[in-house]
């Protein structure tokens, strides 16, 4: 696999989200080429069942994986997406800038999907990651608010007062809020 295909040089034109055709309501864009496909799940399961053989990834599979990671960003706008998934995606998008050059970082995924001829979307060139981050930053409060509206007041208050504590709880156990709600329904709220 050629590194220039997955990581083109920075002399290419940089596009913003609108010119790149990137909208965060859905990344499920139809393929512009007939050979774009999801990896064969049954074939992948067979490969992973045999621990002794190395998994061979084609360049197309790697590009598709980068594209699939970017699809997670569209879940931020869905009120039904669990908080832990939203926090995880936000951590990935807003990671430290020194990690932007690493494989499968948000910036690397944008570069690969925008520039590879094997991409499942039409070619759009380099996309300005900071412009996309700003787009997400301006909408994240509304997106989280829509998700939080599904939860009781104590959850919304806990997140407003100490979001890092809630995030740490969810990182350890993504079902933590659900377990607390179940416990409260059976035992009642001791502080009510």
Buried (B, 14 or more C-beta within 10 A) or exposed (E): EEEEBBBBEEEEEBBBBEBBBBEBEEBEBEEEEEEBEEBEEEEEEEBEEEEEEEEEEEBBBBBBBBBBBBBBBBBBBBEEBBBBBBBBBBEBBEBEEEEBEEEEBBBBBBBBBBBBEBBBBEEBBBBBBEBBBEBBEEEBEEBBEBBBEEBBEBBBEBBEEEEEEBBEBBEEEBEBBEEBBEEBEEEEEEEE
